[in-house]
Amino acid sequence: MAVKSGKVGIFSILFFCLWLSSSSPPSLAELLSPKGVNFEVQALMAIKEMLKDPHDVLNNWDGNSVDPCSWAMVTCSNQNFVTGLGSPSQNLSGTLSPSIGNLTNLETILLQSNNISGTIPSEIGKLPKLHTLDLSNNKFSGEIPNALGNLMSLEYLRLNNNSLSGAFPLSLANITQLAFLDLSYNNLSGPIPRFPARTFSIIGNPLICATGSEHECNGTMPMPISFNLNNSQSAPLVGRTKTHKVALAFGLSLGCVCVVVTGLGLFLWWRQHRNQQIFFDLNDQHKEEICLGNLRRFQFRELQIATENFSSKNILGKGGFGNVYKGHLQDGTVVAVKRLKDGNAAGGEIQFQTEVEMISLAVHRNLLKLYGFCMTATERLLVYPYMSNGSVASRLKAKPPLDWSTRKRIALGAARGLLYLHEQCDPKIIHRDVKAANILLDDYCEAIVGDFGLAKLLDHRDSHVTTAVRGTVGHIAPEYLSTGQSSEKTDVFGFGILLLELITGQRALEFGKAANQKGAMLDWVKKLHQEKKLDMMVDKDLKNGYDRIELEETVQVALLCTQYLPGHRPKMSEVVRMLEGDGLAERWEASQRVESHKFKAPELSSSERYSDLTDDSSLLVQAMELSGPR
């Protein structure tokens, strides 16, 4: 009897252990082979091997590493699984390895705006959790793999501006979660099924046609730019064919057409009032409801409830553009709601929508994604994802302090975001208020540039020349302060001050207040640099936890960015390369030669340039904290 009881006890323990292992969260150990090799490391190294990386952005990818979560361009979950692979706009070339299919926990792939060629690996279709795939603006060729139709979690798919050819991938119609699909500017052919995507773009594929009208696939029919497939105007190609048949059958009866138009109008009215989530299409700018990917139009009452009627306890930050509130949507999503000041001044409805669309088109890993907007007769609100780590300005004051490597990563991430706005976004966007309070930090302390495009959004009351100086004292470039004319180089100046804030741990405006001078931080740094006393400017919270060579290089980049003449400042693409360790020595040496030989025109110090800004100045009131922290 005792033996039987012992067996029962052993089996109970074994069963409990098995249950515990199956119910506990996955761990890194599950990724290790018997020899201790991480399968995800192997997959990532195979990807790196087939890519050409001219700027060495993947240089810290190490095949001997057990954990890839500290690697550049890699995002991991709390369980140390690789969930994101993002290297947009890095000039990568070569081909994409099929080993990407072994990263079975991937949720996001962002490789847009590179020079990657070859075929799209069908192994991507093995990624069950993938919800975002962006391979746009590359040189991919061949057919779109039918295996992509297996991605049941996919919500956002961009393959536009490649050289893809072959039959239109009918399997994509099976993805019920798909909200945005862009296959424009390829060489696809054949019939198109009805897609579930809210926004669907196919322009630049002259050989495609509607299902059921294959005989018209002759490349002579102009294709629409995009259609909203959640609307009764869905699938216009199919609708055109059916309308044509109806017109022939009823002899172009005017009465019948009137009935159809009336019924369509009633149906649209019903759909509009039935569904509060209105999506809008960029190419239909003359309608009140337009659709743009996942950009959502909120009802004002919905945001009132989310923010507890814009309660003061939910304020994340205050600024010249308005207050930012933390909110909880009905589905549990945490958001940041920016309630713009003077909603009536943000232009008319169409004007406001157009500017919002331009902001939402700027999609980059280091830019704050616009989640949605709200527009009433008197209110203008923008809805963003909530950033759990706040802004760089708030984190510089918090404990524990940001370490040196994190500060370097923040600087590089912010630079890449600004580079995208200046040189890779169409149309380009000038931020006009680059500062620590407008650089946000996600869950992994990656830099996210926020508040871009808002200055233009609220300047419609001005003429085509913006006369209002928007920015923050201490960050405003001298030429912008004197003329009101902004350019990419005004952002470069602001970024240089941001670098100094990261080094010193102080905000430029607060430093100026402490010294009873506006904008004195730059003069102080220049003086310490000339005296070779760089250690005196480093944030005291860092103690000795920084690299002195890297400190010298970062200060040099900051001083190059804040040169008095805008023409002498580098472009953001040059700034990114210098922060990555490419070309700084040459650029610094050249600037010093120019400095020593040029005619010494009288140049005001920073404190003198800002000396006319008193606390009673209208300019100071407008410029002090326009965007504010979140």
Residue pairs with C-beta under 8 A, 6 or more apart in sequence:
25 79
26 79
26 81
27 79
27 80
28 38
28 66
28 67
28 79
28 80
31 38
31 39
31 40
31 81
32 38
32 39
32 66
33 39
36 66
38 65
38 66
38 67
38 68
39 102
40 68
40 81
40 82
40 102
40 103
40 105
41 63
41 65
41 66
41 67
41 68
42 63
42 99
42 102
43 97
43 99
43 100
43 102
43 103
44 61
44 68
44 71
44 74
44 82
44 85
44 103
45 61
45 63
46 97
46 99
47 85
47 96
47 97
47 99
47 100
48 58
48 61
49 97
50 94
50 95
50 96
50 97
51 58
51 92
51 93
51 94
51 95
51 96
51 97
51 116
52 92
52 93
52 94
53 59
53 90
53 92
54 91
54 93
55 90
55 91
55 577
55 580
55 582
56 580
57 72
57 73
57 87
57 90
57 92
57 580
58 71
58 72
58 73
58 87
59 72
60 70
60 71
60 72
61 68
61 71
61 72
62 71
65 71
67 80
68 74
68 76
68 82
69 76
69 80
69 82
73 85
73 86
73 87
73 90
74 82
74 84
74 85
75 82
75 83
75 84
75 85
75 86
75 108
75 444
76 82
76 83
76 84
77 83
77 105
81 105
82 103
82 105
82 106
83 105
83 106
83 107
83 108
83 129
84 106
84 107
84 108
84 109
84 110
85 100
85 103
85 106
85 108
85 109
85 110
85 111
86 108
86 109
86 110
86 111
86 365
87 110
87 111
87 114
88 110
88 111
88 112
88 113
88 114
88 134
88 364
88 365
88 420
89 112
89 113
89 114
89 364
89 416
89 419
89 420
89 424
90 114
91 114
91 115
92 111
92 114
92 115
92 116
93 114
93 115
93 116
93 117
94 116
94 117
94 118
95 116
95 117
95 118
95 119
96 111
96 116
96 118
96 120
96 121
96 135
96 140
97 121
98 121
98 122
98 123
99 123
100 106
100 109
100 121
100 123
100 124
100 127
101 121
101 123
101 124
101 125
101 126
101 127
102 123
103 127
104 126
104 127
104 128
104 129
105 129
106 127
106 129
106 130
107 129
107 130
107 131
107 132
107 153
108 130
108 131
108 132
109 124
109 130
109 132
109 133
109 134
109 135
110 132
110 134
110 365
111 134
111 135
111 138
112 134
112 135
112 136
112 137
112 138
112 158
113 136
113 137
113 138
113 424
114 137
114 138
115 138
115 139
116 135
116 138
116 139
116 140
117 138
117 139
117 140
117 141
118 140
118 141
118 142
119 140
119 141
119 142
119 143
119 145
120 135
120 140
120 142
120 144
120 145
120 148
120 159
120 164
121 145
122 145
122 146
122 147
122 148
123 147
124 130
124 133
124 145
124 147
124 148
124 151
125 145
125 146
125 147
125 148
125 149
125 150
125 151
126 147
126 150
127 151
128 151
128 152
128 153
129 153
130 151
130 153
130 154
131 153
131 154
131 155
131 156
131 177
132 154
132 155
132 156
133 148
133 151
133 154
133 156
133 157
133 158
134 156
134 157
134 158
134 363
135 158
135 159
135 162
136 158
136 159
136 160
136 161
136 162
136 182
137 160
137 161
137 162
138 161
138 162
139 162
139 163
140 159
140 162
140 163
140 164
141 162
141 163
141 164
141 165
142 164
142 165
142 166
143 164
143 165
143 166
143 167
143 169
144 159
144 164
144 166
144 169
144 172
144 183
144 188
145 169
146 169
146 170
146 171
147 171
148 154
148 157
148 169
148 171
148 172
149 169
149 170
149 171
149 172
149 173
149 174
149 175
150 171
151 175
152 174
152 175
152 176
152 177
153 177
154 175
154 177
154 178
155 177
155 178
155 179
155 180
155 294
156 178
156 179
156 180
156 293
156 294
157 172
157 178
157 180
157 181
157 182
157 197
158 180
158 181
158 182
159 182
159 183
159 186
160 182
160 183
160 184
160 185
160 186
160 201
160 204
161 184
161 185
161 186
162 185
162 186
163 186
163 187
164 183
164 186
164 187
164 188
165 186
165 187
165 188
165 189
166 188
166 189
167 188
167 189
167 190
168 183
168 188
168 189
168 190
168 191
168 192
168 205
168 208
170 191
170 193
172 178
172 181
172 195
173 193
173 194
173 195
173 196
175 196
176 196
177 196
178 195
178 196
178 197
179 197
179 198
179 199
179 293
179 294
180 197
180 198
180 199
180 293
180 294
181 195
181 197
181 199
181 200
181 201
182 199
182 200
182 201
183 201
183 202
183 205
184 201
184 202
184 203
184 204
184 205
184 225
185 203
185 204
185 205
186 204
186 205
187 205
187 207
188 202
188 205
188 207
188 208
189 205
189 207
189 208
189 217
190 207
190 208
190 209
190 214
190 217
191 208
191 209
191 210
191 211
191 212
191 213
191 214
191 217
192 202
192 208
192 209
192 210
192 211
192 237
193 211
194 211
194 229
194 234
194 235
194 238
195 229
196 229
197 229
198 228
198 229
198 230
198 279
198 291
198 293
198 294
199 226
199 228
199 229
199 279
199 281
199 291
199 292
199 293
200 226
200 227
200 228
200 229
201 225
201 226
202 208
202 223
202 224
202 226
203 223
203 224
203 225
203 226
205 223
206 219
206 223
207 217
207 218
207 219
208 217
208 223
209 216
209 217
209 221
209 237
210 216
210 235
210 237
210 238
210 240
210 241
211 238
212 238
212 241
213 237
213 241
223 237
224 236
224 237
225 283
226 281
226 282
226 283
227 233
227 234
227 235
227 236
227 281
228 234
228 279
228 281
228 291
229 235
230 279
230 291
231 268
231 271
231 291
232 264
232 267
232 268
232 271
233 239
233 268
246 256
246 260
250 256
272 278
272 289
276 299
276 302
277 296
277 297
278 289
278 296
278 297
279 289
279 291
279 292
279 294
279 295
279 296
279 297
280 287
280 289
280 290
280 291
280 292
280 295
280 297
280 353
280 357
281 290
281 291
281 292
282 290
282 291
282 292
282 357
282 361
284 290
284 291
285 350
285 353
285 354
285 357
286 350
288 349
289 297
290 353
290 357
292 357
292 360
292 361
293 360
294 371
295 356
295 357
295 360
295 370
295 371
295 372
295 373
296 371
296 372
296 373
296 383
297 372
297 373
297 374
297 375
298 372
298 373
298 374
298 381
298 383
299 374
300 374
300 376
300 379
300 381
302 329
302 330
302 374
303 327
303 337
303 374
303 381
303 383
304 310
305 330
306 327
306 328
306 329
306 330
306 335
306 337
307 314
307 325
307 326
307 327
307 337
308 314
310 323
310 325
310 337
310 339
311 325
314 325
314 326
314 327
315 323
315 324
315 325
315 326
316 324
316 325
316 326
316 336
316 390
316 629
316 630
317 323
317 324
317 391
317 437
317 628
317 629
317 630
318 324
318 625
318 628
319 437
319 625
319 626
319 627
319 628
319 629
320 341
320 470
320 622
320 623
320 624
320 625
320 626
320 627
320 628
321 338
321 340
321 341
321 451
321 454
321 458
321 626
321 627
321 628
322 338
322 339
322 340
322 341
323 338
323 339
323 628
324 336
324 337
324 338
324 339
324 628
324 630
325 336
325 337
325 339
326 334
326 335
326 336
326 337
326 386
327 334
327 335
327 336
327 337
327 383
328 334
328 335
329 335
334 385
334 386
335 371
335 383
335 384
335 385
335 386
336 383
336 384
336 385
336 386
336 387
336 630
337 381
337 382
337 383
337 384
338 381
338 382
338 383
338 384
339 379
339 381
340 346
340 380
340 381
340 382
340 454
340 457
340 458
341 458
342 458
343 376
343 378
343 379
343 380
344 378
345 458
345 460
345 461
346 352
346 355
346 380
346 457
346 458
346 460
347 355
347 457
347 460
349 375
351 460
352 375
352 380
352 457
353 375
355 453
355 456
355 457
356 370
356 373
356 382
356 457
358 427
358 429
358 453
359 370
359 429
359 452
359 453
359 454
359 457
360 370
361 425
361 426
362 420
362 421
362 425
362 429
362 452
362 453
363 369
364 416
364 417
364 420
364 424
365 413
365 416
365 417
365 446
366 413
366 414
366 416
366 417
366 420
366 446
366 447
366 448
366 449
367 417
367 420
367 421
367 448
367 449
367 452
368 384
368 385
368 387
368 440
368 448
368 449
368 450
368 451
368 452
369 384
369 385
370 382
370 383
370 384
371 383
371 384
371 385
372 382
372 383
373 380
373 381
373 382
373 383
374 380
374 381
374 383
375 381
382 454
384 450
384 630
387 440
387 441
387 442
387 448
387 450
387 630
388 442
388 443
389 395
389 440
389 441
389 442
389 443
389 445
390 398
390 440
390 441
390 629
390 630
391 436
391 437
391 438
391 439
391 440
391 441
391 450
391 629
391 630
392 410
392 436
392 437
392 439
392 440
392 441
392 447
392 498
392 501
392 502
393 435
393 436
393 437
393 439
393 501
393 507
393 629
394 437
394 629
395 402
395 441
395 445
396 402
396 436
396 501
396 502
396 505
396 506
396 507
396 539
401 505
401 539
401 541
401 542
402 410
402 445
402 502
403 542
403 545
404 542
404 545
404 546
404 547
404 550
406 445
407 502
407 503
408 550
408 554
408 579
409 445
409 446
409 447
410 439
410 441
410 445
410 446
410 447
410 502
411 447
411 498
411 499
411 502
411 554
411 579
412 447
412 576
412 579
412 580
413 446
413 447
413 448
414 434
414 439
414 447
414 449
414 495
414 498
415 495
415 572
415 575
415 576
415 579
416 576
417 447
417 448
417 449
418 431
418 434
418 449
418 491
418 495
418 572
419 572
419 573
419 575
419 576
421 428
421 429
421 430
421 431
421 449
421 452
421 491
422 428
422 429
422 430
422 488
422 491
422 571
422 572
422 573
423 571
423 572
423 573
428 488
429 452
429 453
429 456
430 455
430 456
430 486
430 487
430 488
430 490
430 491
431 438
431 449
431 451
431 452
431 453
431 455
431 491
431 494
432 455
432 470
432 471
432 480
432 486
432 490
432 491
433 451
433 455
433 470
433 471
433 472
433 475
433 494
433 626
433 627
434 449
434 475
434 491
434 494
434 495
434 497
434 498
435 472
435 475
435 494
435 497
435 498
435 501
435 507
435 508
435 627
436 498
436 501
436 502
436 507
437 472
437 507
437 625
437 627
437 628
437 629
438 449
438 450
438 451
438 627
438 629
439 447
439 448
439 449
439 450
439 498
440 447
440 448
440 449
440 450
440 630
441 447
441 448
442 448
450 627
450 630
451 627
454 627
455 466
455 470
455 486
455 626
456 466
459 466
459 468
459 470
462 468
465 484
465 485
466 484
466 485
466 486
467 484
468 484
468 622
469 476
469 480
469 481
469 484
469 619
469 622
469 623
470 622
470 623
470 626
471 480
471 490
471 494
471 623
471 626
472 508
472 509
472 623
472 624
472 625
472 626
472 627
473 508
473 509
473 512
473 518
473 519
473 610
473 613
473 620
473 623
473 624
474 497
474 507
474 508
474 509
474 511
474 512
474 518
474 519
474 521
474 610
475 493
475 494
475 497
475 498
475 508
475 509
476 490
476 493
476 494
476 623
477 489
477 490
477 493
477 494
477 566
478 564
478 604
478 609
479 485
479 489
479 490
479 566
480 486
480 490
480 493
481 609
481 610
487 566
488 571
488 572
489 566
489 567
489 569
490 566
491 572
492 561
492 566
492 569
492 570
492 571
492 572
492 575
493 561
493 562
493 566
493 569
495 561
495 572
495 575
496 557
496 558
496 559
496 560
496 561
496 562
496 569
497 508
497 521
497 522
497 558
497 562
499 554
499 555
499 557
499 558
499 561
500 508
500 521
500 522
500 525
500 537
500 555
500 558
501 507
501 508
502 554
503 537
503 538
503 539
503 551
503 554
503 555
503 558
504 511
504 521
504 525
504 537
504 538
504 539
505 539
505 540
505 541
505 542
506 521
506 539
508 519
508 521
508 522
509 518
509 624
509 625
511 520
511 521
511 524
512 518
512 519
512 520
512 521
512 607
512 610
515 524
515 607
517 606
517 607
517 610
517 611
518 606
518 607
518 610
518 611
518 613
519 606
519 607
519 609
519 610
520 606
520 607
521 606
522 562
522 606
523 605
523 606
523 607
524 537
525 537
525 555
525 558
525 559
526 559
528 534
528 536
528 537
529 555
529 559
534 548
534 551
534 552
534 555
535 548
535 551
537 555
538 546
538 551
553 578
553 581
553 584
554 579
556 584
556 588
557 575
557 578
557 579
557 584
560 569
560 570
560 575
560 578
560 587
560 588
560 591
561 569
561 570
561 575
562 569
563 569
563 591
564 603
568 591
568 594
570 578
570 587
574 583
574 587
577 583
578 584
578 587
613 619
613 620
613 623
614 620
